[in-house]
Amino acid sequence: MKLKFVARPYELINKIQNYSWGTRNEQAFIPRLLNMAVEPDTPYAELWMGTHPNAPSEVVVDGRRILLSEFIKQFPQQILGTRVIERFGVQLPFLFKVLSAAEALSIQAHPNKQQAEVLHQRDPEHYPDDNHKPEIAIALDELTALVGFRSLKEMDAVLRTFPEILEFTGPLEFTFEGARHEEQENRQKFRQFYQTLMLKSQTHATEMEATLNKIEQKLLQKKKRTERDEWFLKLKKKYGADVGLFSIYLLNLLHLKKGQGVFLKAGVPHAYLKGNIVECMANSDNVVRAGLTPKFKDVKTLIEVLTYETGPVEIYEGAQNAKYVYKTPVDEFSITHVNLDEKSKLRFFLETVSIMMVVNGKGEIVFNGGRLAIQKGQSILLPAEIASFELVSDGSLEIFSAYVP
């Protein structure tokens, strides 16, 4: 049956992923956001907004529920816009999510486009997409995460604090701390060190377990433990002798406040530890995991896809004014945050498709031909053919919107 397209906003019907690390019961963030009942002891981990086949969104058109992907297929020009079709073909190039973590996610990284194509061809079961997965994470309240390798100087200090690690990998003929002209050489040696650490964990599991046990005992005897120490002890209790535990000390520990964000390009190791975020990525579910997970681990592939960049991570500071744009360095997506106070309004102009998530308050979308009341928990598809619209708050209104820049 042929559908009729009208240039108006469409409410999305989305799926929730119940991964074990999601928040539960009174802590369950996603059900509160959506104003839905909480099933006892059910983890609510991710809300997906997009066309990925693992959890595709739907829309109601002419009184019928249909897949968003099918709607786009029938009306690509009207929904996506010319620029998206020219760059990406007839497909939504991003996947928008709300993520709610009560427990640590795996130590992981994402491949670049070329690596993704090779991995998908080689192992489609574990790498279901041939696309890269750059992503941005923005805190809805707060986020604790491990992101990117620490500076060489900091990692030198870690190895001095925990000589047990070098007893496991074998001695290093250098230190990470050196003169500027030695930095590139030391970076390459760090790469060799990390690869040795990860690969030896697979071939010398008993020795790795002994090393982690020594570190655990050292921490238990400390009178004043750091936050990293507490994470180590907590995650060792859950996962036992897991190579991912070393990364707690080797990666940057971030604490993002509401509105702050971080962009994760291909090859950057990371693990979300706890918090509630909006997240946007290229339309892919490719994840290379190497620790702190019961899922498939692929250490060899992880050390191949990592870029081994070191040092502090750049943070988007965000803003609490009416509009803030999180511009990303990729073509697939950027994010706009809108925060309107009482009876405020803001006009937008569209050239490409957008998906909006209302995270607080209520208001209206006023467009050529009508108006749509919106409230906390709703997600809205804004087809490119709308061209322009106005957001009007009713008391207050806060939204995050993913779009193709």
C-alpha positions as CSV (number, residue, x, y, z in Angstrom):
1,M,0.0,0.0,0.0
2,K,1.4,3.4,-1.1
3,L,1.8,5.8,1.8
4,K,1.1,9.5,1.6
5,F,3.9,11.9,2.7
6,V,3.1,15.1,4.6
7,A,5.8,17.6,5.5
8,R,5.3,17.5,9.3
9,P,7.0,16.1,12.4
10,Y,6.5,12.4,13.2
11,E,6.7,10.8,16.6
12,L,9.0,7.8,16.8
13,I,8.3,4.5,18.5
14,N,11.6,3.1,19.7
15,K,13.1,0.0,21.2
16,I,14.9,-0.4,24.5
17,Q,18.0,-2.6,24.9
18,N,18.0,-4.5,28.2
19,Y,21.8,-5.1,28.5
20,S,22.8,-6.4,31.9
21,W,24.8,-3.2,32.8
22,G,21.7,-0.9,32.6
23,T,20.1,0.8,35.5
24,R,17.3,-1.0,37.3
25,N,14.3,-0.5,39.6
26,E,14.2,2.9,41.3
27,Q,17.5,3.9,39.5
28,A,16.1,3.0,36.1
29,F,16.6,6.3,34.1
30,I,15.1,5.4,30.7
31,P,11.6,4.5,32.1
32,R,11.5,7.7,34.1
33,L,12.4,9.6,31.0
34,L,9.7,7.9,29.0
35,N,7.1,8.0,31.8
36,M,6.6,4.2,31.7
37,A,6.3,1.5,34.3
38,V,9.5,-0.2,35.5
39,E,9.6,-4.0,35.4
40,P,11.2,-5.2,38.6
41,D,14.9,-6.1,38.3
42,T,14.9,-5.4,34.5
43,P,18.0,-3.5,33.3
44,Y,17.2,-0.5,31.0
45,A,20.4,0.2,29.2
46,E,19.8,1.9,25.9
47,L,17.0,3.6,23.9
48,W,17.7,3.4,20.2
49,M,16.4,6.0,17.7
50,G,17.2,5.2,14.1
51,T,17.1,2.5,11.5
52,H,19.7,0.0,12.7
53,P,18.3,-3.5,12.2
54,N,19.2,-4.5,15.8
55,A,16.5,-2.2,17.2
56,P,14.8,-0.3,14.5
57,S,12.4,2.7,15.2
58,E,8.9,2.9,13.8
59,V,6.6,5.8,12.8
60,V,2.8,6.0,12.5
61,V,1.8,7.0,8.9
62,D,-1.8,7.0,7.7
63,G,-2.8,5.2,10.9
64,R,-0.2,2.4,10.3
65,R,3.0,1.6,12.2
66,I,5.8,1.1,9.8
67,L,9.6,0.9,10.1
68,L,11.4,4.2,9.8
69,S,13.7,2.6,7.3
70,E,10.7,1.7,5.1
71,F,9.3,5.3,5.4
72,I,12.7,6.6,4.3
73,K,12.8,4.1,1.4
74,Q,9.5,5.4,0.1
75,F,10.2,9.1,0.6
76,P,14.0,9.5,0.6
77,Q,14.2,13.0,-0.9
78,Q,11.5,14.4,1.4
79,I,12.8,12.9,4.6
80,L,16.6,12.8,4.2
81,G,17.2,15.8,1.9
82,T,19.4,16.1,-1.1
83,R,22.7,16.5,0.8
84,V,22.3,13.3,2.8
85,I,21.4,11.2,-0.3
86,E,24.4,12.6,-2.2
87,R,26.8,11.7,0.6
88,F,25.3,8.5,2.1
89,G,22.6,7.2,-0.3
90,V,19.1,6.3,0.8
91,Q,19.8,5.7,4.5
92,L,19.8,7.5,7.8
93,P,23.6,7.9,8.5
94,F,23.4,8.1,12.3
95,L,22.1,6.2,15.3
96,F,20.8,8.3,18.2
97,K,20.6,6.8,21.7
98,V,19.9,7.4,25.4
99,L,22.3,5.3,27.4
100,S,22.0,4.6,31.1
101,A,24.8,2.6,32.9
102,A,24.7,1.4,36.4
103,E,27.8,-0.8,35.9
104,A,30.9,-0.5,33.8
105,L,30.8,-1.3,30.1
106,S,33.6,-3.2,28.5
107,I,37.1,-1.9,27.6
108,Q,36.5,-1.3,23.9
109,A,37.3,0.7,20.7
110,H,35.7,1.1,17.3
111,P,37.3,0.5,13.9
112,N,37.7,3.1,11.2
113,K,35.8,2.6,7.9
114,Q,38.5,0.6,6.2
115,Q,39.0,-1.6,9.2
116,A,35.3,-2.1,9.6
117,E,34.9,-3.4,6.0
118,V,37.7,-5.9,6.6
119,L,36.4,-7.1,10.0
120,H,32.8,-7.5,8.6
121,Q,34.1,-9.6,5.7
122,R,36.3,-11.7,8.0
123,D,33.9,-12.1,10.9
124,P,30.3,-10.9,10.2
125,E,29.0,-12.7,13.3
126,H,30.9,-10.4,15.7
127,Y,31.2,-7.4,13.4
128,P,27.8,-7.1,11.8
129,D,28.4,-3.8,10.0
130,D,30.9,-2.6,7.4
131,N,30.7,0.9,8.7
132,H,32.8,2.9,11.2
133,K,31.4,4.0,14.5
134,P,32.7,7.4,15.6
135,E,30.5,8.6,18.5
136,I,29.8,11.5,20.9
137,A,28.6,11.1,24.5
138,I,26.9,14.0,26.3
139,A,26.0,13.8,30.0
140,L,22.4,14.1,30.9
141,D,23.3,14.3,34.6
142,E,26.8,13.0,35.0
143,L,29.1,10.4,33.4
144,T,32.2,8.6,34.7
145,A,34.3,7.1,32.0
146,L,37.7,5.9,30.9
147,V,38.7,7.5,27.6
148,G,42.0,7.4,25.8
149,F,45.5,6.6,27.0
150,R,47.0,8.9,29.7
151,S,50.1,10.9,29.1
152,L,53.4,9.0,28.9
153,K,54.5,10.8,32.0
154,E,51.4,9.6,33.9
155,M,51.8,6.1,32.7
156,D,55.5,6.1,33.8
157,A,54.2,7.0,37.3
158,V,51.7,4.1,37.1
159,L,54.5,1.6,36.3
160,R,56.6,3.0,39.2
161,T,53.6,2.5,41.5
162,F,52.8,-0.9,40.3
163,P,56.1,-2.6,39.3
164,E,54.2,-5.9,39.2
165,I,53.0,-4.9,35.7
166,L,56.6,-4.8,34.4
167,E,57.4,-8.0,36.2
168,F,54.6,-9.5,34.0
169,T,55.4,-7.9,30.7
170,G,59.2,-8.1,31.1
171,P,61.5,-5.1,31.9
172,L,61.4,-2.0,29.7
173,E,64.6,-0.5,28.3
174,F,63.3,3.0,28.6
175,T,61.0,5.3,30.6
176,F,57.9,7.0,29.3
177,E,59.2,10.3,30.7
178,G,61.9,11.8,28.4
179,A,63.1,14.8,26.4
180,R,60.8,16.2,23.7
181,H,62.9,14.7,20.9
182,E,62.4,11.2,22.5
183,E,58.6,11.5,22.7
184,Q,57.9,9.8,19.4
185,E,60.3,7.0,20.2
186,N,58.7,6.5,23.6
187,R,55.2,6.6,22.1
188,Q,56.2,3.7,19.8
189,K,57.7,1.8,22.8
190,F,54.5,2.4,24.7
191,R,52.6,0.8,21.8
192,Q,54.9,-2.2,22.0
193,F,54.4,-2.4,25.8
194,Y,50.6,-2.3,25.6
195,Q,50.5,-4.9,22.9
196,T,52.8,-7.1,24.9
197,L,50.6,-6.6,28.0
198,M,47.4,-7.5,26.1
199,L,48.8,-10.5,24.1
200,K,50.7,-12.0,27.0
201,S,47.4,-12.0,29.0
202,Q,46.2,-14.6,26.6
203,T,49.2,-16.8,26.5
204,H,50.2,-16.5,30.2
205,A,46.9,-16.4,32.0
206,T,48.2,-17.9,35.3
207,E,51.0,-15.3,35.5
208,M,48.5,-12.5,34.7
209,E,46.2,-13.7,37.5
210,A,49.1,-13.7,39.9
211,T,50.0,-10.1,38.9
212,L,46.4,-8.9,39.3
213,N,46.2,-10.6,42.7
214,K,49.4,-8.9,43.9
215,I,48.0,-5.5,42.9
216,E,44.7,-6.4,44.6
217,Q,46.5,-7.2,47.9
218,K,48.6,-4.0,47.7
219,L,45.4,-2.0,47.3
220,L,43.6,-3.8,50.2
221,Q,46.4,-2.9,52.5
222,K,46.3,0.8,51.5
223,K,44.9,3.1,54.2
224,K,43.7,5.7,51.6
225,R,42.6,4.3,48.2
226,T,42.1,6.4,45.1
227,E,39.0,6.3,42.9
228,R,40.9,4.2,40.4
229,D,41.8,1.8,43.2
230,E,38.2,1.4,44.2
231,W,37.1,0.7,40.6
232,F,39.9,-1.9,40.3
233,L,38.7,-3.8,43.4
234,K,35.1,-3.6,42.4
235,L,35.6,-4.8,38.9
236,K,38.1,-7.5,39.9
237,K,35.5,-8.9,42.3
238,K,33.0,-9.1,39.4
239,Y,35.3,-10.3,36.6
240,G,38.2,-12.0,38.3
241,A,41.6,-12.0,36.5
242,D,40.6,-9.8,33.5
243,V,43.2,-8.0,31.4
244,G,40.8,-5.0,31.2
245,L,41.7,-4.2,34.9
246,F,45.1,-2.8,33.8
247,S,43.3,-0.2,31.7
248,I,41.8,1.4,34.8
249,Y,45.2,2.8,35.5
250,L,46.3,3.4,31.9
251,L,43.3,5.4,30.6
252,N,42.2,8.9,31.4
253,L,39.5,8.9,34.1
254,L,36.8,11.5,33.1
255,H,33.9,13.0,35.2
256,L,31.5,14.8,32.9
257,K,28.9,17.0,34.4
258,K,25.5,17.8,32.8
259,G,25.9,19.1,29.3
260,Q,29.6,18.2,29.0
261,G,30.5,15.8,26.1
262,V,33.3,13.9,24.6
263,F,33.9,12.7,21.0
264,L,35.3,9.3,20.5
265,K,37.0,8.8,17.1
266,A,38.0,5.4,15.8
267,G,40.8,3.6,17.6
268,V,40.3,5.4,21.0
269,P,40.0,2.9,23.9
270,H,37.2,3.7,26.3
271,A,34.7,2.3,28.8
272,Y,31.7,4.1,30.3
273,L,31.7,3.3,34.0
274,K,28.5,4.9,35.3
275,G,26.0,7.6,34.2
276,N,23.2,8.7,31.9
277,I,24.0,10.2,28.5
278,V,22.7,11.0,25.1
279,E,24.9,9.4,22.5
280,C,25.1,9.6,18.7
281,M,27.2,7.6,16.3
282,A,27.5,6.6,12.7
283,N,24.9,3.9,12.0
284,S,26.9,0.9,13.2
285,D,27.1,-1.6,16.0
286,N,30.7,-2.6,15.6
287,V,32.5,-2.9,18.9
288,V,35.9,-4.4,19.5
289,R,36.1,-5.6,23.1
290,A,39.1,-6.7,25.1
291,G,38.0,-6.9,28.8
292,L,35.5,-6.3,31.6
293,T,32.7,-8.1,29.7
294,P,31.2,-11.6,29.4
295,K,30.7,-10.9,25.7
296,F,33.1,-11.9,22.8
297,K,36.6,-10.5,23.4
298,D,39.0,-9.9,20.5
299,V,42.3,-8.7,22.0
300,K,44.3,-9.2,18.8
301,T,41.9,-7.0,16.8
302,L,41.7,-4.4,19.5
303,I,45.5,-3.8,19.5
304,E,45.4,-3.6,15.7
305,V,42.7,-0.8,15.6
306,L,44.0,1.4,18.5
307,T,45.7,4.6,17.5
308,Y,47.9,4.8,20.6
309,E,47.5,8.5,21.0
310,T,48.2,9.7,24.5
311,G,47.4,12.7,26.7
312,P,44.4,14.6,27.9
313,V,41.0,14.3,26.2
314,E,39.2,17.3,24.7
315,I,35.9,18.0,26.4
316,Y,32.9,19.9,25.0
317,E,31.9,22.2,27.8
318,G,28.3,22.7,26.7
319,A,26.2,25.6,27.8
320,Q,23.0,26.3,29.6
321,N,21.9,29.1,27.3
322,A,19.2,28.7,24.7
323,K,21.2,26.8,22.1
324,Y,24.6,25.0,21.9
325,V,25.9,23.0,19.0
326,Y,28.3,20.0,19.6
327,K,30.1,20.1,16.2
328,T,31.8,16.8,15.4
329,P,34.7,16.2,13.0
330,V,32.6,13.6,11.0
331,D,30.1,14.0,8.2
332,E,27.4,11.7,9.7
333,F,26.1,13.8,12.7
334,S,26.3,16.7,15.0
335,I,24.1,17.5,18.1
336,T,22.2,20.6,19.1
337,H,21.2,21.1,22.7
338,V,18.2,23.5,23.2
339,N,17.2,24.8,26.7
340,L,14.3,27.2,26.7
341,D,12.9,28.9,29.7
342,E,9.3,30.0,30.3
343,K,7.4,31.0,27.1
344,S,10.6,31.2,25.0
345,K,10.8,30.3,21.3
346,L,13.6,29.5,18.9
347,R,13.5,29.1,15.1
348,F,15.3,26.4,13.2
349,F,16.1,25.9,9.5
350,L,16.5,22.4,8.1
351,E,18.3,21.1,5.0
352,T,18.7,17.6,6.3
353,V,16.9,15.1,8.4
354,S,16.9,15.5,12.2
355,I,15.8,13.4,15.2
356,M,14.8,15.3,18.4
357,M,14.6,13.9,21.9
358,V,12.7,15.8,24.6
359,V,14.6,15.3,27.9
360,N,12.7,17.8,30.1
361,G,9.6,20.0,30.0
362,K,7.0,20.5,27.3
363,G,6.2,22.8,24.5
364,E,5.3,22.8,20.8
365,I,6.8,22.4,17.4
366,V,5.3,25.0,15.1
367,F,5.7,24.3,11.4
368,N,4.2,25.4,8.1
369,G,0.8,23.8,8.3
370,G,0.4,23.1,11.9
371,R,1.7,22.6,15.4
372,L,2.6,19.5,17.5
373,A,2.6,19.4,21.2
374,I,5.7,17.7,22.7
375,Q,6.7,16.7,26.2
376,K,9.5,14.9,28.1
377,G,10.2,11.4,26.7
378,Q,9.0,11.9,23.2
379,S,11.3,11.6,20.2
380,I,10.4,13.3,17.0
381,L,11.5,12.8,13.3
382,L,11.9,16.1,11.5
383,P,12.0,15.5,7.7
384,A,14.1,17.8,5.7
385,E,11.1,18.9,3.7
386,I,9.8,20.8,6.7
387,A,12.5,23.3,5.9
388,S,11.9,25.5,9.0
389,F,10.1,25.2,12.3
390,E,9.9,27.0,15.7
391,L,10.3,25.5,19.1
392,V,8.0,27.1,21.7
393,S,8.4,26.3,25.4
394,D,5.5,25.8,27.8
395,G,7.1,26.6,31.1
396,S,10.5,25.1,30.1
397,L,11.7,22.8,27.4
398,E,15.0,20.9,26.9
399,I,15.8,18.9,23.9
400,F,18.8,17.2,22.2
401,S,18.6,17.0,18.4
402,A,20.8,14.8,16.1
403,Y,21.2,16.0,12.5
404,V,23.4,15.6,9.5
405,P,25.6,18.8,9.3
